[in-house]
Amino acid sequence: MPKLTWIYRITPPLMLTADGNKDLDSLMQTAKKIFKTMKPNSQPKVVYESGNHYFAYIIDNDVCYCTLCDRSYDKNLAFSFLDEIKREFSIQHGHEIKSAQRPYSFINFDTFIQRTKKLYLDTGSERNLEIVRRQLSDAQQIMTKNISDLLNRDETIQGVRNKTEELLHNSKEWRRSTKGIVDALWWRKWSPVFAVAIILIFSLYLYFF
């Protein structure tokens, strides 16, 4: 059955509700990285494979409904589960999504999530077999990706960001050192003139006064 579930608003970014499991903390962190890549025009139906698990999500009206499942769990059931979550969440809280400001504003919705999970526990039940048959008959395109692609891209983006910050820092240091050189050259050029001027002014002062 679905192990973890998240409901996430894409713009502006906000976690609306989610359940947790300390034993799956690393996968929860991976989910956060997935959410960070999302945009309003992201692929609306995606599976990210990650070792013995996969993340499945759907995006509807700027909200992402995501779940984590064992790799062996039928993906058609995962998406049916997400569809149920999406429909009920839209009914209960659809009018509140845009105005929500606090993370986990709808944590009470977890009661429905847990109750619905139990319906998807037995993949061989008549109900779930009918769902799989119905899903197979639908010509819906599911984008399947490997989570390593996303993580590698995230590392690349972070590397570019770090390099940019390094270049900016070096640029500031260069400007600072350049200014020091320019000031030194300016004083070297004009200090004799100032010295002569001071001597001349002092001489005139002594002569007239």
Buried (B, 14 or more C-beta within 10 A) or exposed (E): BBBBBBBBBBEEEBBBBBBEEEEBEEBBEBBEBBBEEBEEEEBBBBBBBBEEBBBBBBBBEBBBBBBBBEEEBBBBBBBBBBBBBBEBBBEEBEEEBEEBEEEBBBBEBBEBBEEBBEBBEEBEEEEBBEBBEEBEEEEEEBEEBEBEEBBEEBEEEEEEEEEEEEEEEEEEEEEEEEEEEEEEEEEEEEEEEEEEEEEEEEEEEEEEE
